[in-house]
């Protein structure tokens, strides 16, 4: 095995392991974010309300048992996280030795965007099912039942609801993050210490998250109410007219927290 092949294999393994661990630890943040972005709750929900409602539940179960609801959607998240992380980091490792054009910044953007696109498209149906489990808009009995129900009621195309908004979010995020991250590292290219690298990653995550939050909200609307919100532009207009510009940043805090932990 050549050094290049070894680097790719290590990236795949590391990406898969980190993806699984990340899903387990940050799933509650994903749950809260999705509840904040539900089409029928975009105005009145707050983080505290979601936590209280989830823990208190129907009043019959203990708060400890109800706390497990924060991990709703964990199964499809785990199934998806491993290949997504493996594909993404393998693509980054494969492409980073190539210069795409004369500009290093443009090259970084294209590498990050391409890797994310491939990872997203290949696992998108699992992301859709995960989001629906996190919401209280659907009552699927399990992951397999969710797939069967979606195909039966919405056709195979139903498995890709919200794809346009997701790609807009993730391509932009990966491109912006990868570009800023590399530029920040070049500020002091001689430094390789953990604190410096972590700081670069953290700052890159904050900027990329804030810039791509609107398409994340649009994605939730399209996935949780596909009949009413079938198109990206139409959903964007609906949110702005009915909920105001502030609604485009619903769920930003838990998303920032999640991204910061991942970074």
N, C-alpha and C positions, 0 to 999 in steps of 0.2 A: 504493500500500500504506500503510495506516495505521500509526501507531507501535505499536499493540497487535499487529497482524498481523506487523510486523517483529520485535517482541520474541519472539513465538511461533516464528517461522521461525528466528531466531538460536538460540533454546533447543533446537529440534529438531536443528539442525546441530551445535551444540556438544555436545549429549548424544550424538549418534551417533558423533562423532569420539572423545569421551572414552570412550565405551563400548568401541570397538574397541581403543583404546590400553590401557585397563584390562585387557581380556581377555588381551592379549598379555603384559602384565607380571606379572599376579598369578595366572595359570593354575597355576603350580607350587604355590601356596598352596592353591588349590582341590583339586588332586590329593591333597596330603597330608591335607587335612581329610576328604575322602571316604574315604581309606584308613583313617583313624583311626576313622571312624564305621561301617565295614562291620559288618553283623550278626554275621558269623562271626569278627570280629577285635576286637570292642569292648573286650575286656579286656586282651589281651596286646600290642597294637601301641603303639609309641612313635614319636615323630617321627624319632628317630635310626635306629630299626630300619627304618622305611619308606624313609628316604633311602639307607641302606646296601644294603638289599635291591634297591631300584630301580637304583642305580648298578652294583652287582655283577652283578645279573641272573642269567643262566644261566652266567656265567663265560666265555662264548665271544666276547661283544662287548666293545668297549672301553667304559670308563666314560663317555667323551664321547658315544658313540652311545646308550648307555643313558639318558643324561641327557635325551634327547629325550622319554622316556616321561613326564616331568613335565608335558609339554604335551598329554597325552592328553585328548581332549575339547575341544581348541581349536576345531575346525571348527564344531561346533554352538554353542559358546560365542560365537564371533565372529558367526555368523549371528544368534544371539539378542540379543547385547549391543547391536547397533545399534538395532533397533526398540524394545527395552526402554528404553534410555536416552532415545531420541527421544520415545517416548510419555510416559514419566514426567516429563521436564522440560517437555514441552509442556503436559501437564496441570497441572503446578504453576504454570506461567506463566499459564495460562488462568484457573485458579481462585483464585490468590492475591489478586486484586483484589476478590474477593467475601468477605463476612463471613458465615460459616455459624453463625448463632446469635449470642448476645450475648457469649459468652466467646471471647476471642482464642485461648486455649490450646485449647479444644475445636475451634475453627475450624481451627487449624493441624493438629490431630490428624486431623480428617476429610479435609482436603485431601491430606495425605500418604498416608493409608490408601486413599483412593479412587484416587489416581494409581497407587499400587503394585498395587492389585487389577486394574485394567485392563491394566497392563503385564504382570502375571503370567499372567493367563488367556489373553491373546492369544499368548503364546509358550511356554506351559508344556511342550508335547511336546519342544521343543528342550532345555529344562532337564533333563528326564528322561533323554534320550539322553546329554547331557553327563555327568551323574552316573554313568551306567552305563559310559561309556567310561573314566572316572577310576578306577573300581573294577577289581578283577580277577575279578569275578563273571560277566562276560559276554565273549564273543569275537566281537563284530560286526566285519564286514569294512570297514565305512564307515558314514557317516551315513544314506545311503539304505537300506542293508542293515539297519541298526538299526530304522528305521521299519517296513520290510516285515516283519521278524522279530517285532517287538512286536505289530503288527496281526494277523499270522497266528497267533501263539500265545496272545495275551491279548485280542484284539479291539481295537476302537478305544478302548474304555474303558481299555485298558492304557497308552495314551499320557498318561493323567491320574492315574496312580498317585501317591499322596502329595500330591495337590492340597490336601487339607484342611490338612495340616501346613504346607505351603508358604505357603498364604494366612495361616494363623495367625502364622507366623514373619514374613512380609514386611509384612503389614498392621500388626502390632504394632511391628515395627522402624521402618517409615516413619513411623508415627504418633508413636512415642516420640522418634525422632531429630528429626523436623521440629519437634515441640513444644519439646523442650529447646533445640534450636539457636536457635529464634526467641526463647525466653525469655532465653537467655544473651546474645544480641545486644542485648536490651533493657536489660541491666544497665548498659551504657554505649552507648546508642544513637547517640552522637555519633561513635564510633570506626568507621572504615571501613578501617583498615589491614589488610594481608594477614595479619600475625601474629595479630591479634585474631580475625579471621574463621576462620583455620585452627585456632586453639585451640578456638574454639566448636565447630567441626565435629568435631575430634578427641575432645573430651570427650563430645559427643553420641553419637558412634559407639561409644565404650567402654561407656557405659551401655546403649544400645540393643542392642548385641551380647550382653552378659552376660544381659540380660533375655529375649532371644529364642533363646538357644542350645538349650534343651531341644526346642522344636519343630523345630529344624534337625536334631538327631540323630534324632528320630522320623521326619522326612521321608526321611532316608537309609535307615533300616530299611524303610520302606514301599516305596521305589523299588527297592531292591536285592534284596528278598525279598518280593515282593507276595503270594505264595501264603500264606506264614506270617504276614505282617504286613499285613493288608488294611484294618484300621480304626485310626483315630487313638488312641482310648481304650484299645483292646486292646493296641496296640503300646506305649503309655505304661506300662501295667501290666506287660507282659512285660519291658521294659527295667529297670524298677525292681526287680522280683522277681529277675531272673536276673543283672543286672549291677550293681545298686546305684544310688543317687542320683548318684554321681559320674559315671556313664556319660552322663548328660544334658549334661555339659559337655565331652565328647570333641570335640576339634577347635576348641576355643574360641581357643587361641593363634593358629593360622594364620588363623582367621576375623577375629580382632581385628587382626592384621597387615594383612590384605587391606583391611578397612574403613578402617583408619587411612591406608593409602596412597591409597585412593579419595577419602577426605575431604580 
